[in-house]
């Protein structure tokens, strides 16, 4: 799964590298993006600009709003569940990031957070699925897959990842092949190291959170 991620690049670098941002889109550097918070994403029906969206998916068929609001969806569910399969066809998004956290259980219930990133910490994308209700802005969930060799010792699953030049693989008019997406995610040369448990609290923010814990 993915419960926290980072996008530490400056706002100007994000817009220059990815796309201009619509007014009100949060672009400040973030070191501890947590569920229910709003971030900048690209939507498949308007990929020319970054827009504000909430990380906690509201399913379009949940008319009362009392149902689950997942932050992650298994890539396998795209192939197995009819409602999610339709969203996969019609409502895809990309979430710019430059790293993510996963936790490894150690000892008597303790969990050690690890930070994962690419060499040099460049921006990349998390593929996701989004939805929007008339009374609210876009919401989204990230897609996850079985973990790569680097992530597996910490957690059995990981978020899907795409390089910036693979934008059309997810947002293009051709429906993505889940098998290709799994292969692409497993091809990244991820680095990992332990970080402070301070990241466990979503109200903690700052570059010290991605400092290596010795």
Beta strands, then each sheet from edge to edge (+ up, - down):
strand 1: 4-7
strand 2: 20-21
strand 3: 30-34
strand 4: 38-43
strand 5: 46-55
strand 6: 72-74
strand 7: 92-97
strand 8: 99-106
strand 9: 110-118
strand 10: 124-132
strand 11: 138-146
strand 12: 157-159
strand 13: 190-194
sheet 1: 3+ 1- 8+ 9- 13+
sheet 2: 2+ 5+ 4- 7+ 10- 11+ 6+
sheet 3: 2+ 5+ 4- 7+ 10- 11+ 12-
end
